[in-house]
């Protein structure tokens, strides 16, 4: 199975990029893990929130295939503990999925079309995080899930 993380907009933080790259390399020891960064929208001052979501949504949908299992990181999604997320990942891996796609949207969430296309929504917390820092947090959780599944001494209960 391949895991793809689609993110909207680049981050200007070298520290966040370094963390994301570190966890991406670690996850690649277990499976192919790619990150697709969609370009920032231009002239957003002239666009409403809905127009921004629509434009970002079109870019997101263009990255997906029909067979992808798409999971949105969304504040209204299911919350899982790390061990539960690892088991959730295991179920997806044994189900025969070719590509599991996680999507981190822009600052205003997702368009209705992206919500309709999604198979599931997950929430990292009831708290709100910047869509940039979530990249590092979520990449770490993917890595943590694989260490849990492989009984490696990274996660402590």
C-alpha positions as CSV (number, residue, x, y, z in Angstrom):
1,X,0.0,0.0,0.0
2,X,1.1,3.5,-0.7
3,X,0.3,6.4,1.6
4,X,0.0,9.9,0.2
5,X,-0.3,13.1,2.2
6,X,-1.8,16.0,0.2
7,X,-1.3,19.4,1.8
8,X,-2.5,22.8,0.6
9,X,0.1,25.5,0.5
10,X,3.8,25.4,1.3
11,X,5.1,26.1,4.8
12,X,7.7,28.8,5.3
13,X,9.0,27.2,8.5
14,X,12.3,25.3,8.0
15,X,11.7,23.6,11.3
16,X,8.3,22.2,10.2
17,X,9.8,21.1,6.9
18,X,12.7,19.3,8.6
19,X,10.3,17.4,10.9
20,X,8.1,16.4,8.1
21,X,11.0,15.2,6.0
22,X,12.4,13.2,8.9
23,X,9.2,11.4,9.5
24,X,8.6,10.8,5.8
25,X,12.0,9.1,5.6
26,X,11.2,7.0,8.7
27,X,7.8,5.9,7.3
28,X,9.4,5.0,4.0
29,X,11.1,2.1,5.8
30,X,7.6,0.5,6.2
31,X,5.8,1.6,3.0
32,X,5.9,4.2,0.2
33,X,5.0,7.5,1.7
34,X,4.7,10.5,-0.5
35,X,3.8,14.1,0.2
36,X,2.2,16.3,-2.4
37,X,2.2,20.1,-1.7
38,X,-0.4,22.0,-3.7
39,X,0.6,25.6,-4.5
40,X,-0.8,28.4,-2.5
41,X,-3.6,30.3,-4.2
42,X,-2.7,33.7,-5.5
43,X,-4.7,37.0,-5.0
44,X,-6.8,35.5,-2.1
45,X,-7.7,39.0,-1.0
46,X,-10.0,39.1,-4.0
47,X,-11.6,35.7,-3.2
48,X,-14.3,34.8,-0.7
49,X,-13.7,31.9,1.6
50,X,-16.0,29.8,-0.5
51,X,-14.1,30.7,-3.7
52,X,-10.8,29.8,-2.0
53,X,-12.2,26.4,-0.9
54,X,-13.6,25.8,-4.3
55,X,-10.3,26.5,-6.0
56,X,-8.3,24.4,-3.5
57,X,-10.9,21.6,-3.8
58,X,-10.4,21.4,-7.6
59,X,-6.7,21.1,-7.0
60,X,-7.2,18.4,-4.4
61,X,-9.6,16.4,-6.5
62,X,-7.2,16.5,-9.5
63,X,-4.7,14.5,-7.4
64,X,-7.1,11.7,-6.6
65,X,-8.0,8.5,-8.5
66,X,-11.3,6.6,-8.2
67,X,-9.7,3.8,-6.3
68,X,-8.1,6.0,-3.6
69,X,-9.3,5.8,-0.1
70,X,-9.5,9.4,0.9
71,X,-9.3,10.6,4.5
72,X,-9.7,14.3,5.4
73,X,-8.0,15.7,8.5
74,X,-11.0,17.7,9.7
75,X,-12.0,19.1,13.1
76,X,-15.3,17.2,12.9
77,X,-13.7,13.8,12.1
78,X,-13.3,10.8,14.3
79,X,-10.8,11.1,17.1
80,X,-8.5,8.1,17.7
81,X,-5.8,7.4,20.2
82,X,-2.5,6.5,18.7
83,X,-3.0,2.7,19.3
84,X,-6.5,2.9,17.8
85,X,-5.1,4.8,14.8
86,X,-2.4,2.0,14.3
87,X,-5.2,-0.6,14.3
88,X,-7.2,1.6,11.9
89,X,-4.1,1.6,9.6
90,X,-3.7,-2.1,9.9
91,X,-7.3,-2.6,8.7
92,X,-6.6,-0.4,5.6
93,X,-3.4,-2.3,4.8
94,X,-4.9,-5.7,4.9
95,X,-8.0,-4.6,2.9
96,X,-6.0,-4.5,-0.3
97,X,-6.0,-0.7,-0.8
98,X,-3.5,0.4,-3.3
99,X,-3.4,4.0,-2.1
100,X,-4.4,5.6,1.1
101,X,-4.6,9.4,0.8
102,X,-4.8,11.8,3.7
103,X,-5.6,15.5,3.0
104,X,-4.7,18.5,5.0
105,X,-6.7,21.4,3.7
106,X,-6.1,25.1,3.7
107,X,-7.0,27.5,6.6
108,X,-10.8,27.4,5.7
109,X,-11.2,23.6,5.4
110,X,-12.6,21.9,2.3
111,X,-15.1,22.4,-0.5
112,X,-18.3,20.4,-0.5
113,X,-17.0,18.4,-3.5
114,X,-14.0,17.3,-1.5
115,X,-16.2,16.4,1.5
116,X,-18.4,14.3,-0.8
117,X,-15.4,12.5,-2.3
118,X,-13.9,11.6,1.1
119,X,-14.3,8.2,2.5
120,X,-13.7,9.3,6.0
121,X,-12.7,12.2,8.3
122,X,-10.2,12.1,11.1
123,X,-9.5,14.7,13.7
124,X,-6.2,15.0,15.5
125,X,-7.7,16.8,18.5
126,X,-10.5,19.0,19.7
127,X,-8.0,21.8,19.6
128,X,-7.2,23.7,16.5
129,X,-3.7,23.6,15.0
130,X,-2.4,25.6,12.1
131,X,-2.7,23.6,8.9
132,X,1.1,23.9,8.6
133,X,2.1,22.4,11.9
134,X,-0.5,19.6,11.5
135,X,1.8,18.2,8.7
136,X,4.6,17.4,11.2
137,X,2.2,16.2,13.9
138,X,0.4,13.9,11.5
139,X,3.5,12.6,9.8
140,X,4.8,11.6,13.3
141,X,1.5,9.8,14.0
142,X,1.8,7.8,10.8
143,X,5.3,6.8,11.9
144,X,4.1,6.0,15.4
145,X,1.4,3.8,14.0
146,X,3.9,1.7,12.1
147,X,6.2,1.4,15.2
148,X,3.2,0.2,17.2
149,X,2.2,-2.3,14.5
150,X,5.8,-3.6,14.5
151,X,6.1,-3.8,18.3
152,X,9.0,-1.3,18.2
153,X,10.0,0.6,21.3
154,X,8.9,4.1,20.2
155,X,5.4,4.3,21.6
156,X,4.9,4.0,25.4
157,X,1.5,3.1,26.9
